[in-house]
Amino acid sequence: MNLANKLTLLRIILVPVFVVIFFAGEYNGGILSALIFIFAAITDMLDGTIARKRGEITDFGKFMDPLADKMLVSVALIALVDIHRIPVWAAMLIIGRELAMSGLRIIAAQKDIIIAASNYGKLKTVFQTVAIGILLFPSSTFLGSGFFYHLGVVLLYAAVIMTVWSFVEYYLKYRKILFNV
């Protein structure tokens, strides 16, 4: 197993660790879970870069990397909803879009079509990752209150807008795959 795949596997392992620590305690668990999320997000950036640079793109990585990302983001959003840091509808839109895109990519792959991430999709990922990273810090901490909290909220709403926009963009471009038109 190459380094990129090990980083993907590490991210998958960190998901339940994140959940357990997040719900272990509001303050200490919140800080540690925020740091775990940030570390896992960094592994997401690294694994793709390493795989491309080394020419080690594998079927495992193609399948598991996006799955690991969706798992991490989904549990973090659900955790934030649970502690009332973000609205349910925002989490549902982001998670719903991720599931719909996974379905679209599976249908496309069956027809030997690869759907690459669009610029809006990439930007959405950056905004949502930074927003989640900030919002995971407990409100009693410097990074979880005041300016940083509001920055996290603004970035989350920007991510929601890009989530919807990028999904519409993908849908319009690839609707023929879905409906055999």
MARMAR-537110 format. One record per atom (N, C-alpha, C, O, CB): residue in one letter; atom name; x, y, z. Coordinates in steps of 0.1 Angstrom, whole numbers, plus 5000, padded with zeros to 4 digits. Each point is the difference from the previous one (the first is absolute). Glycine has a CB too. Example, Ala and Ser with C-alpha at 12.3 -4.5 7.8 and 13.67 -1.06 7.14 Angstrom:
> res|atom|u|v|w
> A|N|5132|4943|5078
> A|CA|4991|5012|5000
> A|C|5009|5012|5000
> A|O|5010|5000|5007
> A|CB|4971|4988|5005
> S|N|5015|5023|4981
> S|CA|5009|5011|5000
> S|C|4992|5011|5008
> S|O|5005|5011|5001
> S|CB|5007|4983|4977
// end
This chain:
> res|atom|u|v|w
> M|N|5009|4988|5000
> M|CA|4991|5012|5000
> M|C|5009|5012|5000
> M|O|5009|5002|5008
> M|CB|4972|4986|5004
> N|N|5016|5021|4979
> N|CA|5009|5012|4999
> N|C|4996|5011|5010
> N|O|4990|4998|5007
> N|CB|5013|4997|4968
> L|N|5005|5015|5026
> L|CA|4998|5011|5010
> L|C|4987|5007|4999
> L|O|4993|5002|5010
> L|CB|5031|5001|4991
> A|N|4972|5000|4987
> A|CA|4987|5007|4998
> A|C|4988|4992|5005
> A|O|4991|5005|5006
> A|CB|5019|5006|4974
> N|N|4991|4976|5017
> N|CA|4989|4991|5005
> N|C|5000|4999|5015
> N|O|4990|4998|5006
> N|CB|5011|4989|4972
> K|N|5011|5013|5028
> K|CA|5001|4999|5014
> K|C|4994|5013|5007
> K|O|4994|4999|5010
> K|CB|5027|4986|4988
> L|N|4981|5026|4995
> L|CA|4994|5012|5005
> L|C|4985|5000|4999
> L|O|4993|5005|5009
> L|CB|5028|5008|4985
> T|N|4974|4981|4995
> T|CA|4985|4999|4999
> T|C|4995|4991|5011
> T|O|4990|5003|5006
> T|CB|5012|5000|4969
> L|N|5005|4986|5027
> L|CA|4996|4990|5010
> L|C|5000|5007|5014
> L|O|4991|4997|5008
> L|CB|5018|4983|4978
> L|N|5001|5027|5017
> L|CA|5001|5008|5012
> L|C|4988|5009|5002
> L|O|4995|5001|5011
> L|CB|5031|4998|4988
> R|N|4970|5008|4991
> R|CA|4989|5009|5000
> R|C|4987|4992|5004
> R|O|4992|5005|5008
> R|CB|5019|5010|4975
> I|N|4988|4973|5011
> I|CA|4988|4992|5003
> I|C|5000|4996|5015
> I|O|4990|5000|5007
> I|CB|5009|4991|4969
> I|N|5013|5005|5029
> I|CA|5001|4996|5014
> I|C|4998|5012|5009
> I|O|4994|4998|5011
> I|CB|5023|4985|4983
> L|N|4986|5029|5002
> L|CA|4998|5012|5008
> L|C|4986|5004|5002
> L|O|4996|5007|5009
> L|CB|5026|5000|4983
> V|N|4969|4988|4999
> V|CA|4986|5004|5000
> V|C|4994|4995|5014
> V|O|4994|5009|5007
> V|CB|5004|4990|4968
> P|N|5002|4988|5028
> P|CA|4994|4996|5013
> P|C|5008|5006|5012
> P|O|4994|5003|5010
> P|CB|4998|4976|4979
> V|N|5021|5023|5010
> V|CA|5007|5007|5010
> V|C|4995|5014|5002
> V|O|4998|5004|5012
> V|CB|5023|4982|4983
> F|N|4977|5021|4995
> F|CA|4994|5014|5000
> F|C|4987|4999|5008
> F|O|4998|5009|5008
> F|CB|5014|4997|4970
> V|N|4979|4985|5018
> V|CA|4987|5000|5006
> V|C|5001|4997|5015
> V|O|4993|5007|5008
> V|CB|4997|4984|4970
> V|N|5018|4999|5026
> V|CA|5001|4997|5014
> V|C|5005|5012|5008
> V|O|4995|5003|5011
> V|CB|5009|4972|4983
> I|N|5007|5031|5001
> I|CA|5006|5011|5007
> I|C|4991|5012|5000
> I|O|4999|5007|5010
> I|CB|5023|4985|4984
> F|N|4971|5011|4995
> F|CA|4991|5011|4999
> F|C|4989|4999|5011
> F|O|4997|5010|5007
> F|CB|5007|4992|4969
> F|N|4990|4986|5026
> F|CA|4989|4999|5010
> F|C|5005|4996|5014
> F|O|4992|4999|5009
> F|CB|4994|4994|4972
> A|N|5028|5007|5020
> A|CA|5005|4997|5014
> A|C|4999|5012|5009
> A|O|4999|4999|5012
> A|CB|5017|4985|4977
> G|N|4985|5028|5005
> G|CA|4999|5012|5008
> G|C|5000|5012|4992
> G|O|5007|5001|4990
> G|CB|5004|4988|5028
> E|N|4981|5021|4986
> E|CA|4998|5012|4992
> E|C|5013|5008|4998
> E|O|5003|5004|4989
> E|CB|4973|4997|5020
> Y|N|5031|5001|5002
> Y|CA|5012|5009|4999
> Y|C|5012|4992|4995
> Y|O|5005|5002|4989
> Y|CB|4986|5012|5030
> N|N|5014|4976|4989
> N|CA|5012|4993|4996
> N|C|4998|4991|4988
> N|O|5008|5000|4991
> N|CB|4999|5000|5033
> G|N|4981|4993|4976
> G|CA|4997|4992|4988
> G|C|4998|5008|4988
> G|O|5003|4996|4989
> G|CB|4986|4988|5026
> G|N|5005|5028|4987
> G|CA|4998|5009|4988
> G|C|5013|5005|4994
> G|O|5002|5000|4988
> G|CB|4977|5007|5022
> I|N|5030|4997|4998
> I|CA|5013|5005|4995
> I|C|5008|4988|4993
> I|O|5004|5002|4989
> I|CB|4997|5015|5030
> L|N|4999|4972|4988
> L|CA|5008|4988|4994
> L|C|4993|4995|4987
> L|O|5006|4997|4990
> L|CB|5002|4997|5033
> S|N|4978|5006|4977
> S|CA|4993|4996|4988
> S|C|5002|5009|4989
> S|O|5001|4996|4988
> S|CB|4982|4992|5026
> A|N|5018|5025|4989
> A|CA|5003|5010|4989
> A|C|5013|4998|4994
> A|O|5002|5001|4988
> A|CB|4983|5016|5024
> L|N|5025|4981|4997
> L|CA|5014|4997|4995
> L|C|5001|4987|4992
> L|O|5007|4999|4990
> L|CB|5001|5013|5030
> I|N|4984|4978|4984
> I|CA|5000|4987|4992
> I|C|4993|5003|4987
> I|O|5005|4995|4990
> I|CB|4993|4991|5031
> F|N|4992|5022|4978
> F|CA|4993|5003|4987
> F|C|5010|5007|4991
> F|O|5002|4997|4989
> F|CB|4976|5004|5022
> I|N|5029|5009|4995
> I|CA|5010|5008|4992
> I|C|5011|4991|4995
> I|O|5004|5001|4988
> I|CB|4991|5019|5025
> F|N|5010|4971|4996
> F|CA|5011|4991|4995
> F|C|4995|4991|4989
> F|O|5007|4997|4990
> F|CB|5003|5003|5034
> A|N|4978|4994|4978
> A|CA|4994|4992|4990
> A|C|4998|5007|4987
> A|O|5002|4994|4989
> A|CB|4986|4993|5029
> A|N|5008|5026|4982
> A|CA|4998|5008|4988
> A|C|5013|5002|4993
> A|O|5001|5000|4988
> A|CB|4980|5011|5022
> I|N|5030|4990|4998
> I|CA|5013|5002|4994
> I|C|5004|4987|4993
> I|O|5007|5000|4989
> I|CB|5000|5017|5029
> T|N|4990|4971|4988
> T|CA|5004|4988|4993
> T|C|4992|4999|4987
> T|O|5005|4993|4991
> T|CB|4999|4996|5031
> D|N|4984|5016|4977
> D|CA|4993|5000|4988
> D|C|5007|5008|4989
> D|O|5001|4995|4988
> D|CB|4978|5003|5025
> M|N|5027|5013|4991
> M|CA|5008|5008|4990
> M|C|5012|4993|4996
> M|O|5004|4999|4988
> M|CB|4987|5022|5021
> L|N|5016|4973|5001
> L|CA|5012|4993|4997
> L|C|4999|4987|4992
> L|O|5008|4998|4991
> L|CB|5000|5011|5030
> D|N|4982|4983|4982
> D|CA|4999|4987|4993
> D|C|4999|5001|4985
> D|O|5007|4993|4992
> D|CB|4983|4998|5028
> G|N|5002|5019|4975
> G|CA|4998|5002|4986
> G|C|5013|5005|4993
> G|O|5004|4996|4990
> G|CB|4972|5008|5014
> T|N|5030|5006|5003
> T|CA|5012|5006|4995
> T|C|5011|4989|4999
> T|O|5007|4999|4990
> T|CB|4987|5023|5020
> I|N|5008|4970|5001
> I|CA|5010|4990|5000
> I|C|4997|4989|4989
> I|O|5010|4996|4993
> I|CB|4994|5008|5031
> A|N|4984|4992|4975
> A|CA|4997|4990|4989
> A|C|5003|5005|4986
> A|O|5005|4993|4992
> A|CB|4977|4998|5024
> R|N|5014|5021|4981
> R|CA|5002|5006|4987
> R|C|5015|5002|4998
> R|O|5005|4997|4989
> R|CB|4973|5014|5011
> K|N|5029|4994|5010
> K|CA|5015|5003|4998
> K|C|5008|4987|4998
> K|O|5009|5000|4992
> K|CB|4988|5021|5022
> R|N|4999|4969|4993
> R|CA|5007|4987|4999
> R|C|4995|4991|4989
> R|O|5006|4989|4998
> R|CB|4999|5013|5026
> G|N|4984|5002|4970
> G|CA|4994|4991|4990
> G|C|4994|4988|5006
> G|O|5001|4989|4994
> G|CB|5015|5020|4989
> E|N|4979|4992|5029
> E|CA|4995|4989|5008
> E|C|4985|5000|5002
> E|O|4995|4997|5011
> E|CB|5027|5002|5000
> I|N|4971|5005|4979
> I|CA|4985|5001|5000
> I|C|4995|4985|4999
> I|O|5003|4993|4990
> I|CB|4996|5031|5000
> T|N|4993|4972|5020
> T|CA|4995|4987|5000
> T|C|4985|4999|5000
> T|O|4993|5010|5003
> T|CB|5028|4983|5009
> D|N|4973|4995|4985
> D|CA|4986|4999|5001
> D|C|4995|5001|5014
> D|O|4990|5006|5002
> D|CB|5011|4978|4979
> F|N|5007|5012|5029
> F|CA|4997|5002|5014
> F|C|4998|5015|5003
> F|O|4990|5004|5006
> F|CB|5022|4974|5000
> G|N|4998|5029|4990
> G|CA|5000|5015|5002
> G|C|4989|5007|4993
> G|O|4993|5009|5006
> G|CB|5031|4990|4997
> K|N|4973|4997|4985
> K|CA|4989|5006|4992
> K|C|4987|4998|5007
> K|O|4991|5009|5000
> K|CB|5021|4987|4979
> F|N|4986|4992|5027
> F|CA|4987|4997|5007
> F|C|5000|5005|5014
> F|O|4990|5006|5004
> F|CB|5007|4974|4981
> M|N|5013|5017|5023
> M|CA|5000|5003|5014
> M|C|5003|5014|5004
> M|O|4995|5005|5010
> M|CB|5012|4972|4993
> D|N|5001|5031|4989
> D|CA|5002|5014|5003
> D|C|4988|5008|5001
> D|O|4997|5007|5010
> D|CB|5025|4991|4979
> P|N|4969|5002|5000
> P|CA|4988|5008|5002
> P|C|4991|4995|5011
> P|O|4993|5007|5006
> P|CB|5008|4998|4969
> L|N|4999|4981|5027
> L|CA|4991|4995|5010
> L|C|5005|5005|5014
> L|O|4992|5003|5009
> L|CB|5003|4976|4977
> A|N|5018|5021|5016
> A|CA|5006|5005|5013
> A|C|4996|5014|5002
> A|O|4997|5004|5011
> A|CB|5022|4980|4987
> D|N|4982|5024|4991
> D|CA|4997|5014|5001
> D|C|4985|5002|5004
> D|O|4997|5008|5009
> D|CB|5020|4997|4974
> K|N|4974|4988|5011
> K|CA|4986|5001|5003
> K|C|4997|4996|5014
> K|O|4991|5006|5007
> K|CB|5004|4990|4969
> M|N|5011|4993|5028
> M|CA|4998|4995|5014
> M|C|5004|5011|5010
> M|O|4993|5003|5009
> M|CB|5011|4973|4984
> L|N|5008|5030|5005
> L|CA|5006|5010|5009
> L|C|4991|5012|5001
> L|O|4996|5005|5011
> L|CB|5027|4986|4984
> V|N|4974|5015|4993
> V|CA|4991|5012|5000
> V|C|4987|4997|5005
> V|O|4994|5008|5008
> V|CB|5019|5000|4972
> S|N|4981|4981|5017
> S|CA|4986|4997|5004
> S|C|4999|4999|5015
> S|O|4991|5006|5007
> S|CB|5005|4982|4972
> V|N|5013|5004|5028
> V|CA|5000|4999|5014
> V|C|5002|5013|5007
> V|O|4995|5003|5010
> V|CB|5013|4973|4988
> A|N|5001|5032|4996
> A|CA|5003|5013|5006
> A|C|4988|5009|4999
> A|O|4997|5007|5010
> A|CB|5027|4991|4984
> L|N|4969|5002|4995
> L|CA|4988|5009|4998
> L|C|4989|4995|5010
> L|O|4994|5008|5006
> L|CB|5012|4996|4970
> I|N|4993|4983|5025
> I|CA|4989|4995|5009
> I|C|5004|5004|5015
> I|O|4991|5003|5008
> I|CB|5004|4977|4976
> A|N|5018|5019|5019
> A|CA|5004|5004|5014
> A|C|4997|5015|5002
> A|O|4995|5003|5011
> A|CB|5023|4979|4989
> L|N|4984|5026|4990
> L|CA|4998|5014|5002
> L|C|4985|5003|5001
> L|O|4996|5009|5007
> L|CB|5024|4996|4980
> V|N|4972|4988|5006
> V|CA|4985|5001|5001
> V|C|4996|4996|5014
> V|O|4992|5007|5007
> V|CB|5005|4988|4969
> D|N|5009|4994|5030
> D|CA|4996|4995|5013
> D|C|5003|5011|5011
> D|O|4993|5000|5009
> D|CB|5012|4977|4983
> I|N|5005|5030|5006
> I|CA|5003|5011|5010
> I|C|4995|5013|4996
> I|O|5004|5011|5007
> I|CB|5017|4976|5000
> H|N|4971|5014|4983
> H|CA|4993|5012|4996
> H|C|5009|5011|4995
> H|O|4998|5012|5003
> H|CB|4985|4982|5013
> R|N|5028|5002|4978
> R|CA|5010|5010|4994
> R|C|4996|5003|4986
> R|O|5004|5011|4994
> R|CB|5014|4981|5021
> I|N|4975|4999|4978
> I|CA|4996|5002|4986
> I|C|4985|4995|4999
> I|O|4996|4992|5007
> I|CB|5028|5006|4984
> P|N|4969|5008|4999
> P|CA|4986|4996|4998
> P|C|5000|4986|4993
> P|O|5008|4997|4992
> P|CB|4984|5027|5007
> V|N|4997|4969|5004
> V|CA|4998|4986|4994
> V|C|5000|5001|4985
> V|O|5006|4992|4993
> V|CB|4981|5001|5028
> W|N|5006|5017|4974
> W|CA|4998|5001|4985
> W|C|5013|5002|4993
> W|O|5002|4994|4989
> W|CB|4976|5016|5015
> A|N|5032|4997|5002
> A|CA|5013|5001|4994
> A|C|5007|4987|4999
> A|O|5006|4997|4989
> A|CB|4996|5027|5019
> A|N|4998|4969|5003
> A|CA|5006|4987|5000
> A|C|4994|4990|4990
> A|O|5006|4993|4993
> A|CB|5000|5010|5031
> M|N|4980|4998|4975
> M|CA|4993|4991|4991
> M|C|5003|5003|4986
> M|O|5002|4991|4991
> M|CB|4980|5007|5026
> L|N|5019|5015|4979
> L|CA|5003|5004|4987
> L|C|5014|4995|4996
> L|O|5002|4994|4989
> L|CB|4984|5026|5013
> I|N|5024|4982|5006
> I|CA|5014|4995|4997
> I|C|5001|4985|4999
> I|O|5005|4995|4991
> I|CB|5003|5026|5021
> I|N|4986|4972|4998
> I|CA|5001|4986|5000
> I|C|4992|4994|4988
> I|O|5004|4991|4994
> I|CB|4999|5009|5031
> G|N|4985|5006|4973
> G|CA|4992|4995|4989
> G|C|5007|5002|4986
> G|O|4999|4991|4992
> G|CB|4980|5014|5022
> R|N|5027|5006|4985
> R|CA|5008|5002|4987
> R|C|5011|4990|4999
> R|O|5002|4995|4989
> R|CB|4992|5030|5012
> E|N|5013|4972|5010
> E|CA|5011|4991|4999
> E|C|4995|4986|4996
> E|O|5006|4993|4992
> E|CB|5006|5020|5025
> L|N|4977|4983|4989
> L|CA|4994|4987|4996
> L|C|4995|4999|4986
> L|O|5002|4991|4993
> L|CB|4991|5006|5031
> A|N|5001|5014|4971
> A|CA|4995|5001|4987
> A|C|5012|5000|4990
> A|O|4999|4993|4989
> A|CB|4980|5020|5018
> M|N|5031|4994|4996
> M|CA|5012|5000|4991
> M|C|5007|4986|5000
> M|O|5004|4996|4989
> M|CB|4999|5028|5016
> S|N|4997|4969|5006
> S|CA|5005|4986|5000
> S|C|4992|4992|4991
> S|O|5006|4992|4992
> S|CB|5002|5011|5031
> G|N|4979|4998|4977
> G|CA|4991|4992|4991
> G|C|5003|5003|4986
> G|O|5001|4992|4992
> G|CB|4982|5007|5026
> L|N|5018|5014|4979
> L|CA|5003|5005|4986
> L|C|5013|4994|4995
> L|O|5001|4996|4989
> L|CB|4985|5025|5015
> R|N|5024|4980|5005
> R|CA|5013|4995|4996
> R|C|5000|4985|4998
> R|O|5007|4995|4991
> R|CB|5004|5023|5022
> I|N|4981|4974|4994
> I|CA|4999|4986|4999
> I|C|4994|4997|4986
> I|O|5004|4991|4993
> I|CB|4994|5005|5032
> I|N|4991|5011|4972
> I|CA|4993|4998|4987
> I|C|5009|5003|4989
> I|O|5001|4993|4990
> I|CB|4977|5013|5020
> A|N|5030|5005|4991
> A|CA|5009|5004|4990
> A|C|5011|4990|4998
> A|O|5004|4997|4989
> A|CB|4991|5027|5016
> A|N|5010|4971|5006
> A|CA|5011|4990|4999
> A|C|4996|4988|4993
> A|O|5008|4994|4993
> A|CB|5001|5015|5029
> Q|N|4978|4987|4980
> Q|CA|4995|4988|4993
> Q|C|5000|5002|4985
> Q|O|5000|4991|4992
> Q|CB|4986|5004|5028
> K|N|5014|5018|4976
> K|CA|5000|5003|4985
> K|C|5014|5005|4996
> K|O|5002|5007|4990
> K|CB|4974|4999|5011
> D|N|5034|4991|5007
> D|CA|5014|5004|4998
> D|C|5002|5015|4998
> D|O|5008|5005|4993
> D|CB|4995|4973|4996
> I|N|4989|5029|5019
> I|CA|5002|5015|5001
> I|C|5005|5004|5013
> I|O|4994|4996|5011
> I|CB|4987|5007|4972
> I|N|5029|5005|5018
> I|CA|5005|5005|5012
> I|C|4996|5014|5002
> I|O|5002|5008|4992
> I|CB|5018|4977|5007
> I|N|4973|5018|5013
> I|CA|4996|5013|5003
> I|C|5010|5006|5009
> I|O|5001|4997|5012
> I|CB|4975|4997|4986
> A|N|5032|5015|4997
> A|CA|5010|5007|5008
> A|C|4994|5011|5008
> A|O|4989|5005|4997
> A|CB|5028|4990|4986
> A|N|4989|5009|5028
> A|CA|4995|5010|5008
> A|C|5001|5014|4993
> A|O|5010|5003|4994
> A|CB|4997|4984|5027
> S|N|4982|5020|4980
> S|CA|5000|5013|4993
> S|C|5007|5010|5010
> S|O|5003|4998|5011
> S|CB|4975|4997|4976
> N|N|5024|5017|5007
> N|CA|5006|5011|5008
> N|C|4991|5004|5012
> N|O|5005|5002|5011
> N|CB|5007|5006|4969
> Y|N|4975|4992|5018
> Y|CA|4991|5003|5011
> Y|C|5000|4989|5010
> Y|O|4999|5003|5012
> Y|CB|4986|5010|4972
> G|N|5016|4975|5011
> G|CA|5000|4988|5009
> G|C|5013|5001|5009
> G|O|4999|4997|5012
> G|CB|4988|4989|4971
> K|N|5024|5017|5011
> K|CA|5012|5001|5008
> K|C|5000|5012|5010
> K|O|5004|4999|5011
> K|CB|5008|4991|4969
> L|N|4982|5021|5015
> L|CA|4999|5012|5009
> L|C|4990|4997|5012
> L|O|5003|5004|5011
> L|CB|5002|5011|4969
> K|N|4985|4978|5016
> K|CA|4990|4995|5011
> K|C|5007|4992|5010
> K|O|4997|5002|5012
> K|CB|4984|4999|4971
> T|N|5027|4990|5013
> T|CA|5007|4991|5009
> T|C|5009|5008|5010
> T|O|5001|4998|5012
> T|CB|4999|4984|4971
> V|N|5008|5028|5011
> V|CA|5008|5009|5008
> V|C|4992|5007|5010
> V|O|5003|5001|5012
> V|CB|5014|5001|4969
> F|N|4972|5005|5015
> F|CA|4992|5008|5009
> F|C|4994|4991|5011
> F|O|5000|5004|5011
> F|CB|4995|5012|4970
> Q|N|4999|4973|5015
> Q|CA|4994|4992|5010
> Q|C|5010|4994|5010
> Q|O|4997|4999|5012
> Q|CB|4985|4996|4972
> T|N|5029|5001|5011
> T|CA|5011|4995|5009
> T|C|5004|5010|5010
> T|O|5001|4997|5012
> T|CB|5006|4987|4970
> V|N|4996|5028|5014
> V|CA|5005|5011|5009
> V|C|4988|5003|5009
> V|O|5003|5002|5012
> V|CB|5013|5007|4971
> A|N|4972|4992|5012
> A|CA|4989|5004|5009
> A|C|4998|4989|5011
> A|O|4998|5004|5012
> A|CB|4991|5008|4968
> I|N|5011|4976|5016
> I|CA|4998|4989|5010
> I|C|5011|5000|5010
> I|O|4998|4999|5012
> I|CB|4990|4987|4971
> G|N|5025|5016|5012
> G|CA|5011|5000|5009
> G|C|4999|5011|5011
> G|O|5003|4998|5011
> G|CB|5011|4993|4970
> I|N|4981|5021|5015
> I|CA|4998|5011|5009
> I|C|4988|4997|5009
> I|O|5002|5002|5013
> I|CB|5008|5014|4971
> L|N|4979|4980|5011
> L|CA|4988|4998|5008
> L|C|5001|4989|5010
> L|O|4992|4999|5009
> L|CB|4995|5010|4972
> L|N|5022|4981|5017
> L|CA|5002|4989|5009
> L|C|5006|5005|5013
> L|O|4998|4993|5010
> L|CB|5004|4991|4971
> F|N|5005|5027|5019
> F|CA|5006|5005|5013
> F|C|4988|5004|5009
> F|O|4991|5007|4996
> F|CB|5031|5000|4992
> P|N|4979|4989|5025
> P|CA|4989|5004|5009
> P|C|4999|5015|5001
> P|O|5010|5008|4998
> P|CB|4994|4971|5015
> S|N|4984|5026|4989
> S|CA|4997|5014|5001
> S|C|5007|5007|5011
> S|O|5002|5012|5001
> S|CB|4976|4984|4989
> S|N|5027|4996|5020
> S|CA|5007|5006|5011
> S|C|5015|5002|4997
> S|O|5007|5004|5009
> S|CB|4977|4985|5006
> T|N|5020|5008|4973
> T|CA|5014|5002|4996
> T|C|5001|5012|4991
> T|O|4991|5004|4994
> T|CB|5014|4971|5009
> F|N|5008|5030|4996
> F|CA|5002|5011|4991
> F|C|4996|4997|4986
> F|O|4994|5009|4993
> F|CB|5025|4998|5021
> L|N|4985|4982|4980
> L|CA|4996|4996|4986
> L|C|4986|4997|4998
> L|O|4995|4999|4989
> L|CB|5028|4993|5009
> G|N|4969|5005|5013
> G|CA|4986|4996|4999
> G|C|4991|5011|5003
> G|O|4987|4998|5001
> G|CB|5020|4980|5005
> S|N|4998|5034|4996
> S|CA|4990|5011|5004
> S|C|5004|5013|4992
> S|O|5010|5000|4992
> S|CB|4987|4990|5031
> G|N|4994|5020|4978
> G|CA|5003|5013|4994
> G|C|5002|5000|4986
> G|O|4993|4993|4992
> G|CB|5016|5013|5029
> F|N|5002|5000|4974
> F|CA|5003|5002|4986
> F|C|5001|4986|4993
> F|O|4995|4998|4989
> F|CB|5017|5024|5017
> F|N|4995|4969|5001
> F|CA|5003|4987|4993
> F|C|4987|4992|4998
> F|O|4998|4994|4990
> F|CB|5025|5006|5020
> Y|N|4968|5001|5000
> Y|CA|4987|4993|4999
> Y|C|4992|5006|4988
> Y|O|4995|4992|4992
> Y|CB|5005|5003|5033
> H|N|5000|5018|4974
> H|CA|4992|5007|4989
> H|C|5007|4997|4987
> H|O|4993|4998|4990
> H|CB|5000|5020|5026
> L|N|5020|4981|4984
> L|CA|5007|4997|4987
> L|C|4996|4985|4996
> L|O|4998|4998|4988
> L|CB|5022|5018|5019
> G|N|4980|4975|5003
> G|CA|4996|4987|4997
> G|C|4986|4999|4994
> G|O|4997|4992|4991
> G|CB|5018|5000|5028
> V|N|4976|5016|4987
> V|CA|4986|5000|4995
> V|C|4999|5005|4986
> V|O|4994|4995|4991
> V|CB|4998|5008|5032
> V|N|5015|5008|4974
> V|CA|5000|5006|4987
> V|C|5006|4990|4990
> V|O|4995|4999|4989
> V|CB|5007|5025|5021
> L|N|5009|4970|4993
> L|CA|5006|4990|4991
> L|C|4991|4988|4998
> L|O|4999|4995|4989
> L|CB|5024|5012|5019
> L|N|4970|4989|5003
> L|CA|4990|4989|4998
> L|C|4989|5004|4990
> L|O|4997|4992|4991
> L|CB|5008|5000|5032
> Y|N|4990|5020|4979
> Y|CA|4989|5004|4990
> Y|C|5005|5002|4986
> Y|O|4993|4997|4990
> Y|CB|4996|5014|5029
> A|N|5024|4993|4980
> A|CA|5006|5001|4987
> A|C|5001|4986|4994
> A|O|4998|4998|4988
> A|CB|5015|5023|5018
> A|N|4991|4970|5003
> A|CA|5001|4986|4995
> A|C|4987|4994|4996
> A|O|4999|4992|4990
> A|CB|5020|5005|5025
> V|N|4970|5006|4992
> V|CA|4987|4996|4996
> V|C|4996|5005|4987
> V|O|4995|4993|4991
> V|CB|4998|5006|5033
> I|N|5010|5014|4973
> I|CA|4996|5006|4987
> I|C|5008|4993|4989
> I|O|4995|4996|4990
> I|CB|5001|5026|5021
> M|N|5017|4975|4992
> M|CA|5009|4993|4990
> M|C|4995|4986|4998
> M|O|5002|4994|4989
> M|CB|5017|5021|5017
> T|N|4976|4979|5005
> T|CA|4995|4986|5000
> T|C|4989|4999|4990
> T|O|4999|4992|4991
> T|CB|5008|5005|5033
> V|N|4983|5012|4977
> V|CA|4989|5001|4991
> V|C|5004|5003|4986
> V|O|4996|4993|4990
> V|CB|4989|5014|5029
> W|N|5023|5003|4980
> W|CA|5005|5005|4986
> W|C|5007|4989|4993
> W|O|4998|4997|4988
> W|CB|5004|5026|5021
> S|N|5008|4970|4998
> S|CA|5008|4990|4993
> S|C|4991|4988|4997
> S|O|5002|4993|4990
> S|CB|5018|5015|5022
> F|N|4970|4989|4996
> F|CA|4991|4989|4997
> F|C|4992|5003|4987
> F|O|4999|4991|4992
> F|CB|5000|5002|5033
> V|N|4996|5019|4974
> V|CA|4993|5004|4988
> V|C|5009|4999|4988
> V|O|4996|4995|4990
> V|CB|4989|5020|5024
> E|N|5027|4990|4988
> E|CA|5010|4999|4989
> E|C|5002|4986|4995
> E|O|5000|4997|4988
> E|CB|5011|5024|5021
> Y|N|4992|4970|5001
> Y|CA|5002|4986|4997
> Y|C|4987|4994|4993
> Y|O|5001|4993|4990
> Y|CB|5015|5005|5029
> Y|N|4973|5005|4987
> Y|CA|4987|4994|4994
> Y|C|4998|5005|4986
> Y|O|4997|4991|4991
> Y|CB|4993|5009|5032
> L|N|5012|5012|4974
> L|CA|4998|5005|4986
> L|C|5010|4994|4991
> L|O|4996|4997|4988
> L|CB|4995|5025|5021
> K|N|5021|4976|4995
> K|CA|5010|4995|4991
> K|C|4998|4985|4998
> K|O|5003|4995|4989
> K|CB|5013|5022|5019
> Y|N|4979|4975|5002
> Y|CA|5000|4986|4999
> Y|C|4986|4994|5001
> Y|O|4999|4988|5002
> Y|CB|5024|5012|5009
> R|N|4967|5008|4987
> R|CA|4986|4995|5001
> R|C|4997|4989|4990
> R|O|4992|4991|5002
> R|CB|5001|5031|5007
> K|N|5014|4978|4980
> K|CA|4998|4990|4989
> K|C|5004|4987|5005
> K|O|4994|4990|4996
> K|CB|5010|5027|4987
> I|N|5006|4982|5026
> I|CA|5004|4987|5005
> I|C|4989|4994|5009
> I|O|4997|4988|5000
> I|CB|5027|5020|5000
> L|N|4970|5001|5008
> L|CA|4989|4995|5009
> L|C|4988|4995|4993
> L|O|4994|4990|5003
> L|CB|5014|5027|5013
> F|N|4988|4991|4973
> F|CA|4987|4997|4994
> F|C|5001|4994|4986
> F|O|4990|4999|4993
> F|CB|5001|5020|5020
> N|N|5022|4978|4983
> N|CA|5002|4994|4987
> N|C|4994|5008|4989
> N|O|4994|4995|4990
> N|CB|5007|4983|5020
> V|N|5000|5035|4991
> V|CA|4994|5009|4990
> V|C|5010|5002|4989
> V|O|4997|5007|4990
> V|CB|4989|5005|5027
// end
